[in-house]
Amino acid sequence: MARFKPIHKGLKLLPVDFDRQVIPGSFEHALCYLVDHELNLSAFHARYKNALEGASAFDLAVLIKIILLAYSRGLIHSRMIEAACRENVLFIAVSGDGQPHCHHSAGCNMTDWLGCSENSLKSEKPKKVNNEDACLA
C-alpha cells in the first residue's frame, strides 16, 4: 500500500506579508488599484465630521474594497463578510487587518451618502442611451 506525507489543514502560526498576498494581475490587485488611484471619494470624505472629536471611522475605500471583493466571491451577507475579514488572508490583506464589524457594511445606505431620498431615485425615469453614446469596452 502506498504511503503519502500527511497533509496538515489545521492552525499554523506563519509570518504573513499582506502586501505579497495581493498578486499583481489578479482581480484583487485591480480592485485595490482602482479604488486607491482612480476612484474619487472626496465627496464622501467631506461628509465625515470626526476630525476633532468622535471615534475614528473605517476608510470608505477599504469598505468598498471589502464589499466588492466579497461580492465577487459570492459573499453577500454582512456576517459572512465580517468572518472573511477575520479569517481569510486575502480579505485581511485587502482590509489592512481592519476587521470591520458587520454593521459597518450592512449599515451603508448609499442614498443617505449621496444626499438624495429613495423616493427621488424611484421617481426618476431611466435615460435613453443612443448606441453612439454607449461606450463598449
Backbone torsions as a table, in degrees:
resi	resn	phi	psi	omega
1	MET	NA	137.3	-177.4
2	ALA	-72.1	145.0	176.4
3	ARG	-113.9	139.9	179.0
4	PHE	-125.2	155.8	175.9
5	LYS	-67.3	143.4	-179.9
6	PRO	-69.9	147.0	177.8
7	ILE	-103.3	123.6	-179.3
8	HIS	-97.8	119.4	-179.4
9	LYS	-115.2	8.7	-177.6
10	GLY	-86.0	-162.6	-178.6
11	LEU	-72.3	142.1	175.3
12	LYS	-140.8	144.8	173.8
13	LEU	-97.8	106.8	-177.5
14	LEU	-124.2	140.2	172.3
15	PRO	-72.8	128.8	-176.3
16	VAL	-122.5	125.7	173.3
17	ASP	-95.1	107.6	-174.2
18	PHE	-62.9	-31.9	179.2
19	ASP	-62.9	-29.3	-178.3
20	ARG	-86.0	-6.3	179.9
21	GLN	-79.5	-29.3	179.1
22	VAL	-89.5	102.4	-172.5
23	ILE	-80.7	129.3	177.0
24	PRO	-56.5	136.5	-178.9
25	GLY	93.9	-10.1	-179.9
26	SER	-86.2	167.9	177.0
27	PHE	-59.3	-41.9	-178.5
28	GLU	-62.4	-40.4	179.1
29	HIS	-64.7	-44.8	178.4
30	ALA	-64.1	-41.1	178.3
31	LEU	-60.8	-48.4	-180.0
32	CYS	-62.7	-42.0	-179.8
33	TYR	-63.8	-47.6	-177.5
34	LEU	-62.8	-44.6	-178.9
35	VAL	-68.6	-40.1	-177.1
36	ASP	-76.5	-32.8	-171.7
37	HIS	-115.4	-26.0	-173.8
38	GLU	-108.8	-23.0	-176.2
39	LEU	-90.4	125.0	179.5
40	ASN	-92.6	107.8	-177.9
41	LEU	-106.1	14.9	-175.7
42	SER	-62.5	-33.9	178.3
43	ALA	-64.8	-35.1	178.1
44	PHE	-74.8	-39.8	-179.7
45	HIS	-62.7	-31.7	-179.9
46	ALA	-65.4	-22.1	-178.1
47	ARG	-80.5	-15.1	177.0
48	TYR	-74.7	133.3	-179.4
49	LYS	-123.7	49.1	-178.1
50	ASN	-124.0	25.6	-178.1
51	ALA	-65.9	-40.6	-176.4
52	LEU	-102.2	-31.1	-178.3
53	GLU	-144.9	164.5	-179.7
54	GLY	95.2	168.7	-178.6
55	ALA	-73.9	150.7	175.4
56	SER	-71.8	147.0	-176.3
57	ALA	-104.8	158.9	171.5
58	PHE	-71.1	140.1	178.0
59	ASP	-64.1	131.9	-178.6
60	LEU	-60.8	-34.6	178.2
61	ALA	-60.9	-39.5	178.9
62	VAL	-66.9	-43.4	178.8
63	LEU	-62.8	-39.7	177.8
64	ILE	-63.2	-43.7	178.9
65	LYS	-62.1	-43.7	-179.2
66	ILE	-62.4	-47.9	-176.5
67	ILE	-65.8	-43.4	179.5
68	LEU	-67.1	-38.7	176.8
69	LEU	-64.9	-42.4	179.6
70	ALA	-62.8	-46.4	179.2
71	TYR	-61.9	-35.8	179.3
72	SER	-67.5	-22.7	179.4
73	ARG	-97.3	2.0	179.3
74	GLY	86.0	9.8	177.8
75	LEU	-90.7	110.6	-176.1
76	ILE	-116.0	-8.2	-178.7
77	HIS	-99.4	138.4	-173.6
78	SER	-61.5	-35.3	179.7
79	ARG	-70.5	-32.6	175.8
80	MET	-69.0	-37.7	178.0
81	ILE	-66.5	-41.3	177.8
82	GLU	-60.9	-43.7	178.8
83	ALA	-64.1	-39.7	178.6
84	ALA	-63.1	-39.2	178.8
85	CYS	-68.3	-20.6	179.9
86	ARG	-92.1	-30.5	-167.6
87	GLU	-118.0	-25.2	-174.8
88	ASN	-96.2	125.9	-175.0
89	VAL	-60.6	-38.3	179.9
90	LEU	-65.9	-42.8	177.1
91	PHE	-65.8	-38.3	177.9
92	ILE	-63.9	-40.0	179.4
93	ALA	-66.6	-43.8	-179.0
94	VAL	-67.9	-37.1	-178.4
95	SER	-84.7	-5.6	-176.7
96	GLY	67.3	30.5	-178.3
97	ASP	58.8	36.0	-178.8
98	GLY	-77.9	-32.8	-179.5
99	GLN	48.0	63.0	177.2
100	PRO	-65.8	147.9	178.0
101	HIS	-70.8	155.1	-175.7
102	CYS	-59.2	-25.2	-179.4
103	HIS	-73.3	-19.5	177.7
104	HIS	-68.8	-39.3	179.6
105	SER	-84.4	-34.1	-178.7
106	ALA	-76.6	-27.3	-175.9
107	GLY	-85.5	1.3	-179.1
108	CYS	-73.6	111.9	175.1
109	ASN	-109.5	100.4	-173.3
110	MET	-64.8	-26.8	178.8
111	THR	-66.7	-34.2	175.7
112	ASP	-66.0	-42.6	-178.9
113	TRP	-66.1	-36.1	-177.8
114	LEU	-80.3	-9.3	176.6
115	GLY	77.2	28.1	177.0
116	CYS	-134.3	157.1	-179.1
117	SER	-90.0	160.7	178.2
118	GLU	-64.3	-33.4	-180.0
119	ASN	-63.6	-39.7	179.7
120	SER	-68.3	-31.1	177.5
121	LEU	-71.3	-37.4	-178.9
122	LYS	-71.9	-31.1	-175.2
123	SER	-80.4	-15.9	179.3
124	GLU	-71.7	136.9	175.9
125	LYS	-87.3	144.1	178.4
126	PRO	-63.0	141.9	-179.7
127	LYS	-82.6	143.5	177.2
128	LYS	-80.2	136.2	-179.5
129	VAL	-113.9	127.2	175.4
130	ASN	-79.7	153.0	178.4
131	ASN	-61.4	-31.4	-179.5
132	GLU	-69.8	-30.0	-178.6
133	ASP	-83.6	-21.6	-176.7
134	ALA	-73.3	140.3	178.6
135	CYS	-104.4	111.0	179.0
136	LEU	-101.1	110.2	-177.9
137	ALA	-97.4	NA	NA
